[in-house]
């Protein structure tokens, strides 16, 4: 086991809490930015059905899930 891996495993629980809570905030930020962009696009195009908002928010969810999976594999 490498020195860095050993240090991560022996660290205090606050380090793990900080890591996982930052992942949560990162997910919120990504989904929020994509949803806001979709909302602004729908607003500017005067769409009655907010399809762009729905599509971009779903895209944000998939991107944030991908980032979470990649970061948890590290």
Secondary structure by P-SEA (a helix, b strand, c coil): ccaaaaaaaaccaaaaaaaaaaaaaaaaaaaaaaaaaaaaaaaaaccccaaaaaaaaaaaaaaaaaaaaaaaac
